[in-house]
């Protein structure tokens, strides 16, 4: 009986670790897209969006399976356009879904900041407190504020 309980606990830990790893991998790809949009680099934003789609295809999500099609659709919109303005529009809807995804798959990790752009009236996620606005890039790099922290 002890062996069974120990196996069950270990199995639960492995599932939790896998879910956190999946979330962190998807989040890393999202952050990459965000940084390329900050830099105005549409080509690398396209590549990162493709990587995000691949990551979503291969991972399993405990609490966010319903969000995966939306995330893929928005990532595909970024990956299929070289127009930075169109990519930024798609990033806004990707960010909405990503915020839900991260909240549904909370794990003990570093804080995730929910930032807000008052000019576009939309949100994005960030790993750092410093505002780096992906919707305007260098034109309004520090425009925005942190509205929430997910931990």
N, C-alpha and C positions, 0 to 999 in steps of 0.2 A: 504494500500500500504506500509506503514512504517513497519507494522508487517511482511509482505512478504519479504521486503528487509532485515530486521533484521534476519528473519529465514534463508534466503539465505546466509547471511554473517556468521551466526553461523554454518550452514551446511558446508560451505567452510572451516571454521576454524577446525571443527571436522575432516574433510577429511585430512587436512594438518597435524593435530596432530596425526592422525592414521598412516599416511604415515611416519612421523618422528619416531613414536613409533616402527613401523615395521622395519624401517631401523636400528634403534638403537638396537632392539632385535637381528636382524640378525648379526649386527656388533659385538655385545657382544659375540655371539657364535663363530664368526670368531676369535675374539681376544683370546678367550679361547683356541681354537685349536692352535693358534700361540704360546701361552705361554707354552702349553704342548709340542709342538715341540721344543721350546727353551730348555726345561728341559729334552728332550729326553724321555718323557713319552708317549709311543705309545698307551698304554691302555686307558689313559684318553683322548688322542687326538681322538681315535676311538669314545669314548662316546660323546665327544663334537661335533664331526662331525655328529653323529646321532641326537643330539639335534638341530644342524643347519638344517638338513634335515626336521625335524619336524616343526621347526619354519618357514621354507620356504613353507611347506604344508599348514599351517594355516593362514598365513598372506596374505594381498592383497597389491599389489604394483602399485602405480600410474604410474610410469615412467620406470619400469624395468621388466615388465612381460616377455619380451623376454630373459632376463638373468637368470631367475629362473631355467629353465632346465639345463643350463650349471653349475650353482652353485650347484644344486642337484647332478649332475653327478660327479663333483669334490669332493663334500663332501662324496658321497657314496664311492669313491675310497679310501678316507682316512678311513672311517668307516669300510671298508671291509678288511683292511690290518693291521696286527700287526707289519709289517716291517717298522721301522722308516724312512728308506731311501725312500721306496715307498711312504710313507705318505708325505714326504717332496717334492717329485716330484709332487704329486697331489696338494699339497698346493700351488705350484708355479702357476699352472693353475687356481686354485681357487682364488688366489690373483688377477690375471689379471681380472677375471670376477667381483670380489668384488670391485676393483677400479672403474670399469665402473658402477657398481650398486650404489656405494656411490655417484659418480659424477652425476648420473641421478636422484638421490633422495636427492639432497642437501637440508639442513635445517640448521637453526641457532642452532648449537650445538658446542661442544668443537672442537678444531681443530683435524683433522685426518691427520697424517703424512704418506706420501708415501715414503717408505724406499727402498733402492737399494742394492743388494748384488753383488759386482763386480766379485766375484769368480764364482757364479752361473749365473750371468747376468740376474737376475730376481728381481722382486719387491715384497713388502708386505706392509700391512697397520699397523699402530701403533697409539695408543692413546697418547703416550709420545715421547718426543724428544730423549730420551736415546735409543741408538741402542741395540736391543736384537735380534740377528740373528737366525731365526727359521730354517734356512737351514743347519747350522753347530752346533748349540747349544753351549755347553761349549767349544768346540774346537776352535771356532772363534766367541765368543759371541758378541764382539763389532765391528765386521767387517761389514762395510756398511755405508751408508750416507742417509740423507734425501734429496729427490729430488723434493718434492712438498708438499704443505699443502692444504688440502681441508677444507673449512669452510662453 
